Amino acid sequence: MSDKPGKIVPPFWAGIYLAAGLAGHYVWLANGRGRWDAAGWGISVSALGFTLMFWAWKLFHLKGTAVCPFEESTHLITEGPYRFTRNPMYLGMTVLLLGIAVAAGTPPTLFAPLAFFLTVNFLFIPYEEKKMERIFSRPYLEYRRRVRRWV
């Protein structure tokens, strides 16, 4: 996809999906269905996701390059978490949402990480990959060959 995936940025999509998952969570509980008890695991997973997301964001900030997918990037960042994944912010947000779902303990909350993953994987990342290829050409293509999209 070379067209912009819309004007709504990924964190907003994450919030929309989280709200929908939590609404389903409360409907699930209101109907007398149970929940699993894994709040500790969920909090740990959420902390991991937040840390990854923040680490990646901090590198963008330190390099002075755009974080928003619709702005032009000025630096190709390949250090830190970018050595292991080309999309640590998206991976971090997905893991954060997964942690919240695990902590909430009901199946409807799993909607948020799944929907977010699908949205960024099929709408945002292809757009951003084409943009990065246009801006950085060969260095980006070499980086793309070395580092996987997710993990």
N, C-alpha and C positions, 0 to 999 in steps of 0.2 A: 504494500500500500504506500503510495507516495503522497496521498492527500492527508491533510491534517485530520487526526482522529476526533476532532471536535474541540470546543473551547474549554471544556471542563477538565481540570488537571487531575492526575491520578489520586492525590490525597483526598480530593473531594469525592471521587468514585469510591474510595475505601470507606469514607464516612457514610455514604449512601448505602453501601452494601452492609456495613456494620449495623446501621439502624434497621434495615430490613431483617437481618439475622436476629437481632435482639427482639424485634417485634414478634418474629416467629418463636423465639425462645419463650416469651411470656404467654403466647397462645398455647404453646406446648404444655407449659406448667399449669395454666388455667384449666386445661382439659384433663388434669390429674395424671399426666405422664411424669415419669421420674427423670432424674438426671444422674449422670455419673459424677463421682467426686474426685476431681483431679485439679482442684484449684491451684495447688502448689506447683504442679507441672505446668499448668497454663501460665501462671505468673512468670515462671522461669523462661518458658518459650517466648513469651511476650517481651521480656527484658532482652533476650538474645536478639529478637527482631528489631527492637528499638535501637539497640546498640549498633547493629550493622547499618541500619538506616542513617543514624546520626553520624557515624564514622564516615560514610560515603558523602553525606551532605557537607560535613566539615571540610573534606578535601576539596569539594567544589568551591566552597567559600574561600579557603586558603589560596586557591589558584585563581580566584576571581572570575570563574566561568559561570555561565548560566545554569541554573538548576531546573528552571521551567522547560518542559519539552518543546515549547513553541518559540523559544528564544535561541539565538545563535550561540553555539559553543565556541569558546576561544582556546581551550586546552583539551588535549586528549589525555585523560587521567588513566594511568595503568598501574598505579601503586596501591598499597593498602588492600582493601577488599576487592579492588578491581583486578588483582592478580588471580583471583579465583572465580569471579563471576563478572560478566559485563554489566550486570544490572543489580548491584547490591542495594540500591534504594528500593527498588521494586521487590526484590527478594526479602529485604527487611520488613517492608510493609505487609507482604504476604505472611511472613512468619509471625509478625505482631498480631495480625488478624487471626491466624491459626491459634496462637496462644490465648487470645481472648475467647475463642470458641471452646477450647479445651477447658479453660477456667469456668466458663458458663455452664458447661456440662450437658448440653442438649444438641441433638442433631440439627435443628434449624440454624444454629449459629455457624455451622460449617459452610453455609451458603456464602458468607462474606469472603473468606480466603479463596474459595473456589471461583467465585464470580470475579474477584479482583484479579486473580491469576489469569483467567481467560481474557479479561479486558485488556490488561497490559501486554499479555503475550501476543494477542492477535490484532490489537489496534495501535497501541502506543509504540511498542518495541520495533515493529517493522518500519514505522514512520521514522523513528529515531535512528535506526540503523542506516536507512537510506540517506538521512541528513548527515550522519557522521561520515559515511563514505564520500559524500559530496564535499564536505569540508576538509577532511583529513586524508582522503584517498588511500594511498599505499600504506602508510603507518596504521591506519585503522583496519585495513584488510588483513595486515599481518597480525595485529592484535586480535582480531576476530577469529583468525585461524588458531591462535594459541589458547584463547580463553573462551569457555563455554557461555552460552546465553544465561543460563541459570546457575548450575553448579556442576 
